[in-house]
């Protein structure tokens, strides 16, 4: 896992659209005032549901905030 300038990892369980992310760890480098690394990690800690649509993964936390991730597909 990459949280801005910090590397790390986590464990997760996913079943039927429900997700739980645990054991989150990262290095503790300061990534700058504009970094969203802490918000990203907090949202992972509260993750409750997920949906995959095409190349997009959306994770929603118990607070209603959503994070959307996209697979990058290269075409030659």
Biopython code that builds the backbone (N, CA, C, O; Angstrom):
import numpy as np
from Bio.PDB.StructureBuilder import StructureBuilder

atoms = [
    (1, "UNK", "N", (0.842, -1.163, 0.000)),
    (1, "UNK", "CA", (0.000, 0.000, 0.000)),
    (1, "UNK", "C", (0.894, 1.234, 0.000)),
    (1, "UNK", "O", (1.986, 1.221, 0.568)),
    (2, "UNK", "N", (0.429, 2.281, -0.630)),
    (2, "UNK", "CA", (1.136, 3.564, -0.662)),
    (2, "UNK", "C", (0.174, 4.636, -0.184)),
    (2, "UNK", "O", (-0.899, 4.811, -0.761)),
    (3, "UNK", "N", (0.545, 5.347, 0.857)),
    (3, "UNK", "CA", (-0.245, 6.463, 1.383)),
    (3, "UNK", "C", (0.602, 7.715, 1.226)),
    (3, "UNK", "O", (1.335, 8.098, 2.138)),
    (4, "UNK", "N", (0.498, 8.346, 0.068)),
    (4, "UNK", "CA", (1.315, 9.486, -0.318)),
    (4, "UNK", "C", (2.774, 9.075, -0.301)),
    (4, "UNK", "O", (3.161, 8.212, -1.089)),
    (5, "UNK", "N", (3.604, 9.650, 0.559)),
    (5, "UNK", "CA", (5.034, 9.317, 0.562)),
    (5, "UNK", "C", (5.357, 8.136, 1.476)),
    (5, "UNK", "O", (6.520, 7.745, 1.577)),
    (6, "UNK", "N", (4.368, 7.567, 2.133)),
    (6, "UNK", "CA", (4.594, 6.466, 3.063)),
    (6, "UNK", "C", (4.192, 5.126, 2.454)),
    (6, "UNK", "O", (3.155, 5.004, 1.802)),
    (7, "UNK", "N", (5.033, 4.136, 2.681)),
    (7, "UNK", "CA", (4.711, 2.773, 2.275)),
    (7, "UNK", "C", (4.123, 2.041, 3.468)),
    (7, "UNK", "O", (4.300, 2.463, 4.610)),
    (8, "UNK", "N", (3.429, 0.951, 3.207)),
    (8, "UNK", "CA", (2.858, 0.185, 4.300)),
    (8, "UNK", "C", (2.026, -0.962, 3.803)),
    (8, "UNK", "O", (2.240, -1.464, 2.700)),
    (9, "UNK", "N", (1.071, -1.386, 4.615)),
    (9, "UNK", "CA", (0.211, -2.498, 4.256)),
    (9, "UNK", "C", (-0.938, -2.613, 5.229)),
    (9, "UNK", "O", (-1.083, -1.800, 6.142)),
    (10, "UNK", "N", (-1.752, -3.627, 5.026)),
    (10, "UNK", "CA", (-2.926, -3.862, 5.871)),
    (10, "UNK", "C", (-3.463, -5.250, 5.582)),
    (10, "UNK", "O", (-3.065, -5.893, 4.610)),
    (11, "UNK", "N", (-4.360, -5.702, 6.425)),
    (11, "UNK", "CA", (-5.124, -6.922, 6.186)),
    (11, "UNK", "C", (-6.567, -6.506, 5.913)),
    (11, "UNK", "O", (-7.026, -5.469, 6.393)),
    (12, "UNK", "N", (-7.269, -7.318, 5.143)),
    (12, "UNK", "CA", (-8.680, -7.011, 4.911)),
    (12, "UNK", "C", (-9.480, -8.292, 4.729)),
    (12, "UNK", "O", (-8.946, -9.337, 4.357)),
    (13, "UNK", "N", (-10.766, -8.182, 5.001)),
    (13, "UNK", "CA", (-11.738, -9.238, 4.749)),
    (13, "UNK", "C", (-12.845, -8.619, 3.919)),
    (13, "UNK", "O", (-13.363, -7.556, 4.262)),
    (14, "UNK", "N", (-13.209, -9.277, 2.828)),
    (14, "UNK", "CA", (-14.275, -8.772, 1.964)),
    (14, "UNK", "C", (-15.235, -9.908, 1.654)),
    (14, "UNK", "O", (-14.815, -11.016, 1.318)),
    (15, "UNK", "N", (-16.536, -9.623, 1.771)),
    (15, "UNK", "CA", (-17.548, -10.636, 1.508)),
    (15, "UNK", "C", (-18.872, -9.956, 1.195)),
    (15, "UNK", "O", (-19.388, -9.181, 2.000)),
    (16, "UNK", "N", (-19.412, -10.249, 0.032)),
    (16, "UNK", "CA", (-20.745, -9.765, -0.320)),
    (16, "UNK", "C", (-20.913, -8.257, -0.270)),
    (16, "UNK", "O", (-21.969, -7.770, 0.133)),
    (17, "UNK", "N", (-19.909, -7.522, -0.664)),
    (17, "UNK", "CA", (-20.007, -6.067, -0.659)),
    (17, "UNK", "C", (-19.612, -5.420, 0.661)),
    (17, "UNK", "O", (-19.589, -4.194, 0.768)),
    (18, "UNK", "N", (-19.300, -6.241, 1.673)),
    (18, "UNK", "CA", (-18.835, -5.722, 2.964)),
    (18, "UNK", "C", (-17.321, -5.855, 3.016)),
    (18, "UNK", "O", (-16.766, -6.823, 2.495)),
    (19, "UNK", "N", (-16.650, -4.894, 3.637)),
    (19, "UNK", "CA", (-15.199, -4.945, 3.757)),
    (19, "UNK", "C", (-14.783, -4.445, 5.137)),
    (19, "UNK", "O", (-15.392, -3.532, 5.695)),
    (20, "UNK", "N", (-13.742, -5.057, 5.668)),
    (20, "UNK", "CA", (-13.151, -4.622, 6.928)),
    (20, "UNK", "C", (-11.638, -4.601, 6.730)),
    (20, "UNK", "O", (-11.040, -5.609, 6.354)),
    (21, "UNK", "N", (-11.032, -3.462, 6.982)),
    (21, "UNK", "CA", (-9.589, -3.300, 6.844)),
    (21, "UNK", "C", (-8.998, -3.186, 8.245)),
    (21, "UNK", "O", (-9.420, -2.349, 9.042)),
    (22, "UNK", "N", (-8.008, -4.044, 8.537)),
    (22, "UNK", "CA", (-7.388, -4.070, 9.856)),
    (22, "UNK", "C", (-5.870, -4.117, 9.729)),
    (22, "UNK", "O", (-5.323, -4.272, 8.637)),
    (23, "UNK", "N", (-5.217, -3.981, 10.853)),
    (23, "UNK", "CA", (-3.754, -4.096, 10.940)),
    (23, "UNK", "C", (-3.045, -3.172, 9.947)),
    (23, "UNK", "O", (-2.083, -3.569, 9.291)),
    (24, "UNK", "N", (-3.533, -1.947, 9.850)),
    (24, "UNK", "CA", (-2.939, -0.962, 8.941)),
    (24, "UNK", "C", (-1.616, -0.487, 9.531)),
    (24, "UNK", "O", (-1.544, -0.133, 10.708)),
    (25, "UNK", "N", (-0.574, -0.483, 8.709)),
    (25, "UNK", "CA", (0.712, 0.045, 9.147)),
    (25, "UNK", "C", (1.361, 0.818, 8.007)),
    (25, "UNK", "O", (1.206, 0.471, 6.837)),
    (26, "UNK", "N", (2.087, 1.869, 8.364)),
    (26, "UNK", "CA", (2.833, 2.650, 7.376)),
    (26, "UNK", "C", (4.099, 3.176, 8.020)),
    (26, "UNK", "O", (4.252, 3.178, 9.241)),
    (27, "UNK", "N", (5.003, 3.622, 7.157)),
    (27, "UNK", "CA", (6.128, 4.393, 7.660)),
    (27, "UNK", "C", (5.560, 5.709, 8.162)),
    (27, "UNK", "O", (4.403, 6.019, 7.878)),
    (28, "UNK", "N", (6.316, 6.472, 8.879)),
    (28, "UNK", "CA", (5.786, 7.678, 9.535)),
    (28, "UNK", "C", (6.427, 8.970, 9.015)),
    (28, "UNK", "O", (6.609, 9.926, 9.768)),
    (29, "UNK", "N", (6.766, 8.990, 7.723)),
    (29, "UNK", "CA", (7.374, 10.196, 7.172)),
    (29, "UNK", "C", (6.335, 11.301, 7.040)),
    (29, "UNK", "O", (5.160, 11.030, 6.793)),
    (30, "UNK", "N", (6.773, 12.553, 7.206)),
    (30, "UNK", "CA", (5.911, 13.711, 7.002)),
    (30, "UNK", "C", (5.865, 13.986, 5.503)),
    (30, "UNK", "O", (6.902, 14.225, 4.885)),
    (31, "UNK", "N", (4.678, 13.953, 4.919)),
    (31, "UNK", "CA", (4.525, 14.100, 3.469)),
    (31, "UNK", "C", (4.188, 15.523, 3.032)),
    (31, "UNK", "O", (3.998, 15.773, 1.841)),
    (32, "UNK", "N", (4.114, 16.445, 3.966)),
    (32, "UNK", "CA", (3.816, 17.834, 3.629)),
    (32, "UNK", "C", (2.433, 18.238, 4.090)),
    (32, "UNK", "O", (1.569, 17.394, 4.324)),
    (33, "UNK", "N", (2.235, 19.528, 4.216)),
    (33, "UNK", "CA", (0.966, 20.071, 4.714)),
    (33, "UNK", "C", (-0.222, 19.727, 3.822)),
    (33, "UNK", "O", (-1.337, 19.565, 4.319)),
    (34, "UNK", "N", (-0.002, 19.613, 2.512)),
    (34, "UNK", "CA", (-1.110, 19.367, 1.577)),
    (34, "UNK", "C", (-1.443, 17.878, 1.428)),
    (34, "UNK", "O", (-2.382, 17.523, 0.715)),
    (35, "UNK", "N", (-0.693, 17.022, 2.086)),
    (35, "UNK", "CA", (-0.894, 15.580, 1.942)),
    (35, "UNK", "C", (-2.241, 15.141, 2.513)),
    (35, "UNK", "O", (-2.721, 15.688, 3.506)),
    (36, "UNK", "N", (-2.833, 14.151, 1.869)),
    (36, "UNK", "CA", (-4.081, 13.554, 2.341)),
    (36, "UNK", "C", (-3.834, 12.162, 2.927)),
    (36, "UNK", "O", (-4.768, 11.372, 3.061)),
    (37, "UNK", "N", (-2.585, 11.861, 3.275)),
    (37, "UNK", "CA", (-2.263, 10.518, 3.758)),
    (37, "UNK", "C", (-3.030, 10.146, 5.025)),
    (37, "UNK", "O", (-3.520, 9.021, 5.131)),
    (38, "UNK", "N", (-3.144, 11.045, 5.973)),
    (38, "UNK", "CA", (-3.871, 10.729, 7.209)),
    (38, "UNK", "C", (-5.364, 10.521, 6.950)),
    (38, "UNK", "O", (-5.972, 9.617, 7.522)),
    (39, "UNK", "N", (-5.951, 11.344, 6.099)),
    (39, "UNK", "CA", (-7.372, 11.186, 5.758)),
    (39, "UNK", "C", (-7.602, 9.857, 5.048)),
    (39, "UNK", "O", (-8.578, 9.161, 5.330)),
    (40, "UNK", "N", (-6.710, 9.506, 4.135)),
    (40, "UNK", "CA", (-6.796, 8.235, 3.426)),
    (40, "UNK", "C", (-6.767, 7.067, 4.406)),
    (40, "UNK", "O", (-7.593, 6.158, 4.314)),
    (41, "UNK", "N", (-5.821, 7.085, 5.344)),
    (41, "UNK", "CA", (-5.698, 5.997, 6.321)),
    (41, "UNK", "C", (-6.904, 5.941, 7.257)),
    (41, "UNK", "O", (-7.360, 4.852, 7.606)),
    (42, "UNK", "N", (-7.423, 7.091, 7.664)),
    (42, "UNK", "CA", (-8.608, 7.120, 8.511)),
    (42, "UNK", "C", (-9.810, 6.539, 7.779)),
    (42, "UNK", "O", (-10.611, 5.818, 8.374)),
    (43, "UNK", "N", (-9.940, 6.848, 6.495)),
    (43, "UNK", "CA", (-11.051, 6.308, 5.710)),
    (43, "UNK", "C", (-10.922, 4.791, 5.542)),
    (43, "UNK", "O", (-11.930, 4.084, 5.548)),
    (44, "UNK", "N", (-9.707, 4.291, 5.393)),
    (44, "UNK", "CA", (-9.529, 2.842, 5.320)),
    (44, "UNK", "C", (-9.942, 2.172, 6.624)),
    (44, "UNK", "O", (-10.559, 1.107, 6.612)),
    (45, "UNK", "N", (-9.601, 2.799, 7.749)),
    (45, "UNK", "CA", (-9.951, 2.225, 9.057)),
    (45, "UNK", "C", (-11.459, 2.099, 9.250)),
    (45, "UNK", "O", (-11.918, 1.199, 9.954)),
    (46, "UNK", "N", (-12.230, 2.987, 8.637)),
    (46, "UNK", "CA", (-13.685, 2.971, 8.815)),
    (46, "UNK", "C", (-14.413, 2.320, 7.643)),
    (46, "UNK", "O", (-15.642, 2.354, 7.587)),
    (47, "UNK", "N", (-13.672, 1.725, 6.702)),
    (47, "UNK", "CA", (-14.282, 1.120, 5.517)),
    (47, "UNK", "C", (-15.303, 0.065, 5.912)),
    (47, "UNK", "O", (-15.043, -0.761, 6.787)),
    (48, "UNK", "N", (-16.469, 0.093, 5.266)),
    (48, "UNK", "CA", (-17.541, -0.858, 5.571)),
    (48, "UNK", "C", (-18.088, -1.562, 4.328)),
    (48, "UNK", "O", (-18.414, -2.748, 4.383)),
    (49, "UNK", "N", (-18.191, -0.838, 3.207)),
    (49, "UNK", "CA", (-18.734, -1.452, 2.000)),
    (49, "UNK", "C", (-17.846, -1.135, 0.805)),
    (49, "UNK", "O", (-17.069, -0.180, 0.817)),
    (50, "UNK", "N", (-17.985, -1.964, -0.228)),
    (50, "UNK", "CA", (-17.253, -1.707, -1.472)),
    (50, "UNK", "C", (-18.089, -2.172, -2.651)),
    (50, "UNK", "O", (-18.967, -3.025, -2.520)),
    (51, "UNK", "N", (-17.796, -1.590, -3.802)),
    (51, "UNK", "CA", (-18.427, -2.002, -5.048)),
    (51, "UNK", "C", (-17.394, -1.859, -6.156)),
    (51, "UNK", "O", (-16.616, -0.905, -6.183)),
    (52, "UNK", "N", (-17.400, -2.825, -7.071)),
    (52, "UNK", "CA", (-16.521, -2.776, -8.238)),
    (52, "UNK", "C", (-17.397, -2.595, -9.464)),
    (52, "UNK", "O", (-18.303, -3.387, -9.723)),
    (53, "UNK", "N", (-17.109, -1.538, -10.214)),
    (53, "UNK", "CA", (-17.835, -1.236, -11.449)),
    (53, "UNK", "C", (-16.809, -1.024, -12.550)),
    (53, "UNK", "O", (-16.105, -0.015, -12.567)),
    (54, "UNK", "N", (-16.727, -1.973, -13.465)),
    (54, "UNK", "CA", (-15.722, -1.873, -14.526)),
    (54, "UNK", "C", (-14.329, -1.857, -13.929)),
    (54, "UNK", "O", (-13.933, -2.791, -13.232)),
    (55, "UNK", "N", (-13.589, -0.797, -14.203)),
    (55, "UNK", "CA", (-12.229, -0.661, -13.677)),
    (55, "UNK", "C", (-12.170, 0.195, -12.414)),
    (55, "UNK", "O", (-11.087, 0.617, -12.009)),
    (56, "UNK", "N", (-13.316, 0.456, -11.789)),
    (56, "UNK", "CA", (-13.361, 1.326, -10.610)),
    (56, "UNK", "C", (-13.761, 0.543, -9.357)),
    (56, "UNK", "O", (-14.693, -0.261, -9.384)),
    (57, "UNK", "N", (-13.052, 0.788, -8.279)),
    (57, "UNK", "CA", (-13.367, 0.245, -6.957)),
    (57, "UNK", "C", (-13.753, 1.419, -6.072)),
    (57, "UNK", "O", (-12.981, 2.367, -5.926)),
    (58, "UNK", "N", (-14.943, 1.364, -5.480)),
    (58, "UNK", "CA", (-15.386, 2.400, -4.559)),
    (58, "UNK", "C", (-15.520, 1.782, -3.176)),
    (58, "UNK", "O", (-16.193, 0.766, -3.001)),
    (59, "UNK", "N", (-14.881, 2.397, -2.209)),
    (59, "UNK", "CA", (-14.949, 1.957, -0.816)),
    (59, "UNK", "C", (-15.643, 3.055, -0.025)),
    (59, "UNK", "O", (-15.276, 4.227, -0.114)),
    (60, "UNK", "N", (-16.655, 2.661, 0.755)),
    (60, "UNK", "CA", (-17.383, 3.635, 1.580)),
    (60, "UNK", "C", (-17.205, 3.290, 3.045)),
    (60, "UNK", "O", (-17.308, 2.130, 3.444)),
    (61, "UNK", "N", (-16.935, 4.320, 3.844)),
    (61, "UNK", "CA", (-16.767, 4.145, 5.273)),
    (61, "UNK", "C", (-18.060, 4.343, 6.030)),
    (61, "UNK", "O", (-19.070, 4.759, 5.461)),
    (62, "UNK", "N", (-18.024, 4.042, 7.324)),
    (62, "UNK", "CA", (-19.227, 4.174, 8.145)),
    (62, "UNK", "C", (-19.678, 5.626, 8.263)),
    (62, "UNK", "O", (-20.834, 5.894, 8.592)),
    (63, "UNK", "N", (-18.763, 6.568, 7.995)),
    (63, "UNK", "CA", (-19.106, 7.981, 8.052)),
    (63, "UNK", "C", (-19.694, 8.494, 6.730)),
    (63, "UNK", "O", (-20.019, 9.676, 6.610)),
    (64, "UNK", "N", (-19.830, 7.598, 5.735)),
    (64, "UNK", "CA", (-20.408, 7.973, 4.452)),
    (64, "UNK", "C", (-19.411, 8.469, 3.427)),
    (64, "UNK", "O", (-19.765, 8.637, 2.260)),
    (65, "UNK", "N", (-18.172, 8.709, 3.831)),
    (65, "UNK", "CA", (-17.175, 9.172, 2.870)),
    (65, "UNK", "C", (-16.793, 8.040, 1.930)),
    (65, "UNK", "O", (-16.708, 6.880, 2.332)),
    (66, "UNK", "N", (-16.564, 8.397, 0.677)),
    (66, "UNK", "CA", (-16.209, 7.411, -0.339)),
    (66, "UNK", "C", (-14.832, 7.690, -0.911)),
    (66, "UNK", "O", (-14.412, 8.837, -1.058)),
    (67, "UNK", "N", (-14.148, 6.610, -1.226)),
    (67, "UNK", "CA", (-12.878, 6.694, -1.952)),
    (67, "UNK", "C", (-13.040, 5.855, -3.209)),
    (67, "UNK", "O", (-13.575, 4.748, -3.157)),
    (68, "UNK", "N", (-12.583, 6.378, -4.335)),
    (68, "UNK", "CA", (-12.698, 5.653, -5.599)),
    (68, "UNK", "C", (-11.304, 5.458, -6.186)),
    (68, "UNK", "O", (-10.505, 6.391, -6.272)),
    (69, "UNK", "N", (-11.040, 4.223, -6.585)),
    (69, "UNK", "CA", (-9.761, 3.843, -7.166)),
    (69, "UNK", "C", (-9.992, 3.304, -8.570)),
    (69, "UNK", "O", (-10.992, 2.628, -8.815)),
    (70, "UNK", "N", (-9.094, 3.590, -9.483)),
    (70, "UNK", "CA", (-9.229, 3.155, -10.863)),
    (70, "UNK", "C", (-8.017, 2.345, -11.289)),
    (70, "UNK", "O", (-6.881, 2.683, -10.959)),
    (71, "UNK", "N", (-8.271, 1.282, -12.019)),
    (71, "UNK", "CA", (-7.189, 0.512, -12.625)),
    (71, "UNK", "C", (-6.751, 1.246, -13.872)),
    (71, "UNK", "O", (-7.579, 1.643, -14.692)),
    (72, "UNK", "N", (-5.465, 1.426, -14.016)),
    (72, "UNK", "CA", (-4.930, 2.097, -15.192)),
    (72, "UNK", "C", (-4.657, 1.019, -16.246)),
    (72, "UNK", "O", (-3.915, 0.065, -16.010)),
    (73, "UNK", "N", (-5.270, 1.200, -17.395)),
    (73, "UNK", "CA", (-5.100, 0.244, -18.486)),
    (73, "UNK", "C", (-4.322, 0.927, -19.597)),
    (73, "UNK", "O", (-4.761, 1.929, -20.161)),
    (74, "UNK", "N", (-3.171, 0.374, -19.895)),
    (74, "UNK", "CA", (-2.349, 0.962, -20.968)),
    (74, "UNK", "C", (-2.713, 0.352, -22.309)),
    (74, "UNK", "O", (-2.940, -0.851, -22.431)),
    (75, "UNK", "N", (-2.760, 1.199, -23.285)),
    (75, "UNK", "CA", (-2.999, 0.731, -24.647)),
    (75, "UNK", "C", (-1.802, 1.134, -25.487)),
    (75, "UNK", "O", (-1.342, 2.274, -25.423)),
    (76, "UNK", "N", (-1.302, 0.196, -26.270)),
    (76, "UNK", "CA", (-0.132, 0.496, -27.130)),
    (76, "UNK", "C", (-0.551, 0.960, -28.490)),
    (76, "UNK", "O", (0.299, 1.252, -29.331)),
]
sb = StructureBuilder()
sb.init_structure("model")
sb.init_model(0)
sb.init_chain("A")
sb.init_seg("    ")
for serial, (resi, resn, name, xyz) in enumerate(atoms, 1):
    if name == "N":
        sb.init_residue(resn, " ", resi, " ")
    sb.init_atom(name, np.array(xyz, "f"), 0.0, 1.0, " ", f" {name:<3s}", serial, name[0])
structure = sb.get_structure()
